[in-house]
Amino acid sequence: MWDDQFEEILRPFLPFLPPQEPLTADHELKDLGLDSLGTVQLLGLLEEAYQVRFRDSALTMDTFRSAGVLWETVEGMLQRATS
């Protein structure tokens, strides 16, 4: 699963996810209220928080489809940055 920081960054962009409901890896982010403007803002916050850069190949709607896919993308960038 992901770290606490990831969920703290992501949750404000998900207005349809009640605060008491857990965020799961398979939640569809679009269904939870993530829109195109939010996606761009979220991208910037994730890059800043994790000191990574999304490659052009990762800038797809599929990357932002679910919390699990998005975390896998961030985690992959972190692993590349440390190797």
C-alpha positions in Angstrom: 0.0 0.0 0.0 1.0 3.6 -0.1 2.4 5.9 2.6 0.4 8.4 4.6 1.7 11.4 2.7 0.3 10.0 -0.6 -3.2 9.8 0.8 -2.9 13.2 2.5 -2.1 14.7 -0.9 -4.7 12.8 -2.8 -7.8 13.1 -0.6 -8.5 16.8 -1.1 -8.9 16.1 -4.8 -11.6 13.5 -4.1 -14.7 15.5 -3.0 -17.0 12.5 -3.4 -15.0 10.3 -1.0 -16.5 10.7 2.5 -13.8 11.5 5.1 -14.5 8.4 7.2 -14.5 6.0 4.1 -11.1 4.4 3.5 -9.4 5.0 0.2 -8.7 1.7 -1.6 -6.4 0.9 -4.4 -9.2 0.1 -6.8 -11.2 3.3 -6.2 -11.8 5.1 -9.6 -10.4 8.6 -9.0 -12.7 10.1 -11.6 -15.8 8.6 -9.8 -14.5 10.2 -6.6 -14.4 13.7 -8.2 -10.9 14.0 -9.6 -11.3 16.3 -12.6 -8.7 17.5 -15.2 -7.7 20.7 -13.3 -7.3 18.6 -10.1 -5.2 16.1 -12.0 -2.8 18.8 -13.1 -2.6 20.2 -9.5 -2.2 16.8 -8.1 0.6 16.0 -10.5 2.5 19.1 -9.3 2.0 18.3 -5.6 3.2 14.7 -6.1 6.3 15.8 -8.0 7.1 18.3 -5.3 6.4 16.0 -2.3 8.3 13.0 -3.7 11.0 14.9 -5.6 10.2 13.0 -8.8 9.2 14.0 -12.4 6.4 12.2 -14.2 7.7 11.1 -17.6 5.6 11.9 -20.7 4.7 8.3 -20.9 3.1 8.4 -17.5 1.0 11.5 -18.3 -2.0 9.5 -19.3 -5.5 9.2 -18.0 -4.7 5.5 -17.1 -2.1 6.7 -14.6 -4.7 8.7 -12.8 -7.4 6.0 -13.1 -7.2 4.6 -9.6 -5.3 5.3 -6.4 -3.4 2.0 -6.8 -2.2 2.7 -10.3 -1.2 6.3 -9.4 0.8 5.0 -6.4 2.5 2.3 -8.5 3.6 5.0 -10.9 5.0 7.2 -8.0 6.6 4.2 -6.4 8.3 3.3 -9.7 9.7 6.8 -10.1 11.0 6.6 -6.5 12.7 3.3 -7.2 14.3 4.7 -10.4 15.5 7.8 -8.5 17.3 5.7 -5.9 19.0 3.2 -8.3 
